[in-house]
Amino acid sequence: MKTLRLDAAELGIDFNAALKLATAIAVQHLGEETMLLSWYDRERDLESPAGVSECHEGCATKGSWDYALNRGARLAVEFDAGRFFFCFL
């Protein structure tokens, strides 16, 4: 999975703004038919799909990242060293 890492701390963007930017990047790289497979929000400790990290406790890889990898994700957009990430197919 190709990963784009963005340092956007100076912009002060929140989760929703990061999602919009990540989606626009995914459409640019993958086309209009892109689909968001998973995401993670470290600030709120939330992820989608919910609960996929339960079996990853103590692992270096977040469950939402592993979920996307195992479903053929082609692009991940990560903000501020893991503050948010979004994985797309």
URRA-V783118 format. One record per run of one state. SS is the DSSP state (H for helix, E for strand, L for the rest). FROM is the first residue (numbers start at 1). LEN is the number of residues. If there is no record, write none. Layout:
# URRA-V783118
ss=SS from=FROM len=LEN
ss=SS from=FROM len=LEN
This chain:
# URRA-V783118
ss=L from=1 len=1
ss=E from=2 len=5
ss=L from=7 len=2
ss=H from=9 len=3
ss=L from=12 len=3
ss=H from=15 len=16
ss=L from=31 len=5
ss=E from=36 len=6
ss=L from=42 len=4
ss=E from=46 len=3
ss=L from=49 len=5
ss=H from=54 len=3
ss=L from=57 len=6
ss=H from=63 len=7
ss=L from=70 len=5
ss=E from=75 len=5
ss=H from=80 len=3
ss=L from=83 len=1
ss=E from=84 len=5
ss=L from=89 len=1
